[in-house]
């Protein structure tokens, strides 16, 4: 069974052994869990294909300031990561629309509601004709990690899924950690 869980529910499911394997892009530190790096990516800016920012190849956070920003609650791990980028750039972070995930941000950007910072992994699932992806100067690196119980070996299906995921990430051009 494949489930899409938020960070807190995934952590709870892994610790209680209701899930065999998790894939996370945020730091996870728990004494009962083993974390294996899978591959790394960057936070990128996404905008609609006809947006003024689509004409630039690399953006700064200052470039985003005059457009509605779709972002995340600063109290969440992903939102805190984005907020730290703004703090490091000494720029205010003005959230116009708050969402719960990068996938939600992609959906709203597609409708023209604003621009967003998302991880490369999330935006790859969207057709390239609907969103423009631009690199951001001094963007955070995000690491995709496989997470499982420290006390139980991975089941055969979980091992097969992890191998398939590694292969897929390699095919997508990500540098896979073995």
Secondary structure, 3 states (H helix, E strand, C coil): CCCCCCHHHHHHHHHCCCCCCEEECCCCCCCCEEEEEEEEEEEEEEECCCCHHHHCCEECHHHHCCCCEEEECCCCHHHHHHHHHHHHCCCCCCCCEEECCHHHHHHHHHCCCCEEEEEHHHHCCCCCCCCEEEEECCCCEEEEEEEEECCCCCCHHHHHHHHHHHHHHHHCCCCECC
